[in-house]
Amino acid sequence: MTHSPVFWDKVAARYSKKPITDEAAYQEKLRVTREYLRPDMEMLEIGCGTGSTAIAHAPFVKHVHATDISSNMIEIAEDKAAAAGVSNLTFDVSCIDDLDVPDKSLDAVLALSVLHLLQDRDEAIAKVHAMLKDGGVIITSTVCIGDTMKFFKFIGPVGRFLGVMPLVRVFTVQELVDSLIEAGFAIDYQWQPGRGKAVFIVARKAGPAR
Ligand SMILES: C[S@@+](CC[C@H](N)C(=O)[O-])C[C@H]1O[C@@H](n2cnc3c(N)ncnc32)[C@H](O)[C@@H]1O
C-alpha cells in the first residue's frame, strides 16, 4: 500500500475544528468553483476531509460523491452532512488508487489540498482524466512547496518517520501545470493568492494525454 490513512485518522477530530487559514481565499475558491457548476452535474471529490466543501457545493449540482482515505474524516463528514440536511451527497472511504469510477462518467472532480499528498500525482491526474467526460473539469487547490521550501525534501521524511507529518511531495506550480497539460487538460483558470499559498487551478479535459 503506497498511501496510508494512519496520520489522517489520527488528526481528523482536530482537523475538523481547525479554522480555515485564509477565509477570504477559501470563499473566492468557492465562488469560482460555483461558476463551473450546473444542476445536472455529477461531481467527485477526492480527499474530501471532513466534508465542508462538498456540503457547500452539493446544492449546486445533481450529486456529489465525496471520498477520503480516512474513515475518521468520513465519519465526521457524514455527521456534518446529516446536520446540514444535504441529501444529494454520498461519502466513501477510499484511497484515490482504489476508486473504481467508470470512464467518462463525471462532469467535475475536486482535489483540494490533496495532490501534494500523493506518491504519484501524474498517476492520480491520469485517473481523474479518464473519469471525466470530454470538457469536464478538475478543480484543484494545491500547495506547491517546491517554489518556496525545496529543503522540505529533506525534513519531510524525518517528520513522517516520527509520525508528525503525512507524506508530502515537493513540486512547483509549473510542474503541477505541466502534469495537467501532459495528461490532456487545458488550464482554464489559475490563481495563487500569494507566494507560498496554495495554487487554485481549474483545468478542462481537452484531449488525450500528450
Ligand atoms: C489536507 S486534508 C484536505 C481536506 C479537504 N480537501 C480540505 O480542503 O479541507 C487532506 C485530505 O486528503 C486525504 N488523503 C490523503 N491521501 C489520500 C489518498 N491517497 N486518497 C484519498 N484521500 C487522501 C486525507 O485523509 C485528508 O482528509
The ligand as an SDF file (V2000), in Angstrom:
LIG
                    3D

 27 29  0  0  0  0  0  0  0  0999 V2000
   -5.1050   18.4870    3.9390 C   0  0  0  0  0  0  0  0  0  0  0  0
   -6.5140   17.4620    4.0110 S   0  0  0  0  0  0  0  0  0  0  0  0
   -7.6230   18.3220    2.9300 C   0  0  0  0  0  0  0  0  0  0  0  0
   -9.0610   18.0130    3.2030 C   0  0  0  0  0  0  0  0  0  0  0  0
  -10.0630   18.8340    2.3760 C   0  0  0  0  0  0  0  0  0  0  0  0
   -9.9530   18.5440    0.9690 N   0  0  0  0  0  0  0  0  0  0  0  0
   -9.8360   20.2870    2.6250 C   0  0  0  0  0  0  0  0  0  0  0  0
   -9.5120   21.0210    1.6890 O   0  0  0  0  0  0  0  0  0  0  0  0
  -10.0170   20.7060    3.7850 O   0  0  0  0  0  0  0  0  0  0  0  0
   -6.0300   16.1040    3.0030 C   0  0  0  0  0  0  0  0  0  0  0  0
   -7.0710   15.0170    2.9340 C   0  0  0  0  0  0  0  0  0  0  0  0
   -6.6680   14.0970    1.9230 O   0  0  0  0  0  0  0  0  0  0  0  0
   -6.8910   12.7880    2.3930 C   0  0  0  0  0  0  0  0  0  0  0  0
   -5.9810   11.8910    1.6580 N   0  0  0  0  0  0  0  0  0  0  0  0
   -4.6450   11.7680    1.8010 C   0  0  0  0  0  0  0  0  0  0  0  0
   -4.1500   10.8530    0.9550 N   0  0  0  0  0  0  0  0  0  0  0  0
   -5.2260   10.3740    0.2610 C   0  0  0  0  0  0  0  0  0  0  0  0
   -5.3580    9.3810   -0.7500 C   0  0  0  0  0  0  0  0  0  0  0  0
   -4.3100    8.7030   -1.2050 N   0  0  0  0  0  0  0  0  0  0  0  0
   -6.5980    9.1370   -1.2470 N   0  0  0  0  0  0  0  0  0  0  0  0
   -7.6740    9.8120   -0.7750 C   0  0  0  0  0  0  0  0  0  0  0  0
   -7.6070   10.7460    0.2070 N   0  0  0  0  0  0  0  0  0  0  0  0
   -6.3880   11.0320    0.7060 C   0  0  0  0  0  0  0  0  0  0  0  0
   -6.6160   12.8720    3.8840 C   0  0  0  0  0  0  0  0  0  0  0  0
   -7.2320   11.8320    4.5950 O   0  0  0  0  0  0  0  0  0  0  0  0
   -7.1880   14.2420    4.2280 C   0  0  0  0  0  0  0  0  0  0  0  0
   -8.5380   14.1660    4.6180 O   0  0  0  0  0  0  0  0  0  0  0  0
  1  2  1  0
  2  3  1  0
  2 10  1  0
  3  4  1  0
  4  5  1  0
  5  6  1  0
  5  7  1  0
  7  8  2  0
  7  9  1  0
 10 11  1  0
 11 12  1  0
 11 26  1  0
 12 13  1  0
 13 14  1  0
 13 24  1  0
 14 15  1  0
 14 23  1  0
 15 16  2  0
 16 17  1  0
 17 18  1  0
 17 23  2  0
 18 19  1  0
 18 20  2  0
 20 21  1  0
 21 22  2  0
 22 23  1  0
 24 25  1  0
 24 26  1  0
 26 27  1  0
M  CHG  2   2   1   9  -1
M  END
$$$$
